[in-house]
């Protein structure tokens, strides 16, 4: 958090890592009007918007000072996939998966930004 910023409360943070092994279970259908859509074409502005809009509620600050080049490098680096949750045509949340290396035949990923 930027020094001297009294508007943001200090929070304890717990980071969780998810791992799934085995067969992928069948997933239920999404409710009407809800979709999870991957942003196939990297877009720095979209990723910045999602981070700021979703993260504001959770006190995310790590990328608030980033310039365009940093957002560009993140989404065009080949290691990030962004998925947006849509409800009624409006973004309702997102998941950012970041590849950190290989485990067996599948890449190891973290949900760095989930909101």
Secondary structure, 3 states (H helix, E strand, C coil): CCCCCCCCCCCCCCCCCCCCCCCCCCCCCCCCCEEEEECCCCCHHHHHHHHHHHHHHHCCCCCCCCCHHHHHHHHHCCCEEEEEEEECCEEEEEEEEEEEEEECCEEEEEEEEEC
